[in-house]
Amino acid sequence: MSQRIIKLNKLIRTHLGEIFQRELSLKPGVFVTISKVDTTPDLRYTRVLLSVFPFKDSQYVLKTVGKEKYSLQGALNRKLVTKPLPRLVFQIDSTEEKADEIEKILLQI
């Protein structure tokens, strides 16, 4: 991965974190963290992995982010000065949930 992509990923993660705090309205008790940002080498798409607590609300968060995707994209585009501007693709990061399942299995052994 090139240094440019690595820097862009960090920049997108920072800006999206600020935008989420300011503009994303979620129900009380639901917390969202941007766990990973991965931009394609041609700068066309950026995959944003979201970690949700509690995990059972992950579909609610994905639906809410999907509804506000264009306003989030617009806010990010105003902050970035790169061409082309990458399109955001949001996904749920289920690493924590899988780790909990493995831990439960190990405790049963």
C-alpha positions in Angstrom: 0.0 0.0 0.0 1.4 3.4 -1.0 2.1 6.2 1.5 -0.5 8.3 -0.2 -3.2 5.8 0.5 -2.1 5.3 4.1 -2.2 9.1 4.7 -5.6 9.4 2.9 -7.0 6.6 5.1 -5.9 8.4 8.2 -7.3 11.7 7.0 -10.7 10.2 6.1 -10.9 8.4 9.4 -10.2 11.6 11.3 -12.7 13.7 9.3 -15.4 11.1 9.4 -15.0 10.7 13.2 -15.6 14.5 13.5 -18.5 14.4 11.1 -20.1 11.4 12.9 -20.0 13.2 16.2 -21.5 16.4 14.8 -24.1 15.1 12.3 -25.0 11.5 12.9 -28.0 11.2 15.2 -28.3 7.8 16.9 -30.6 6.6 19.7 -29.2 6.9 23.2 -26.9 4.1 24.4 -25.5 3.2 20.9 -21.9 3.9 20.3 -20.1 3.8 16.9 -16.4 3.7 16.3 -14.6 3.8 12.9 -12.4 0.7 13.2 -10.8 0.7 9.8 -10.7 2.8 6.6 -9.5 1.2 3.4 -9.3 3.1 0.1 -8.8 1.5 -3.2 -5.6 2.3 -5.1 -7.5 4.2 -7.8 -9.1 6.4 -5.1 -12.6 5.6 -6.3 -14.0 3.9 -3.2 -13.3 3.9 0.5 -14.6 1.1 2.7 -15.4 2.2 6.2 -15.7 -0.5 8.9 -17.9 0.5 11.8 -17.7 -1.1 15.2 -21.0 -0.8 17.0 -21.7 -1.2 20.7 -24.0 -3.0 21.6 -23.5 -5.2 18.6 -27.2 -6.1 18.4 -27.9 -2.5 17.2 -25.5 -2.9 14.2 -28.3 -3.2 11.6 -30.0 -0.1 13.0 -26.7 1.8 12.7 -26.1 0.6 9.2 -29.6 1.7 8.2 -29.2 5.1 9.8 -25.8 5.6 8.2 -27.3 4.5 4.9 -30.0 7.1 5.1 -27.5 9.9 5.9 -24.8 8.6 3.5 -25.1 11.5 1.0 -24.9 14.2 3.7 -21.9 12.4 5.3 -20.3 12.1 1.8 -20.9 15.8 1.1 -19.4 16.8 4.4 -16.3 14.7 3.8 -15.9 16.0 0.2 -15.9 19.6 1.5 -12.9 18.7 3.8 -10.9 16.7 1.2 -8.8 18.2 -1.5 -8.1 15.2 -3.6 -9.2 14.0 -7.0 -11.1 11.8 -7.5 -13.1 12.0 -4.3 -13.6 8.5 -3.0 -17.2 7.1 -2.6 -17.9 5.9 0.9 -19.0 2.3 1.5 -20.1 1.5 5.0 -19.9 -2.0 6.5 -20.1 -3.4 10.0 -16.9 -4.7 11.6 -17.9 -8.0 13.3 -14.4 -8.8 14.7 -15.5 -8.1 18.3 -18.5 -10.3 18.0 -16.5 -13.2 16.6 -13.9 -12.7 19.3 -16.7 -12.9 22.0 -18.0 -16.1 20.4 -14.5 -17.7 20.4 -13.9 -16.7 24.0 -17.3 -18.3 25.1 -16.3 -21.5 23.3 -12.9 -21.5 25.0 -14.5 -21.0 28.4 -16.7 -24.0 27.8 -13.7 -26.2 27.2 
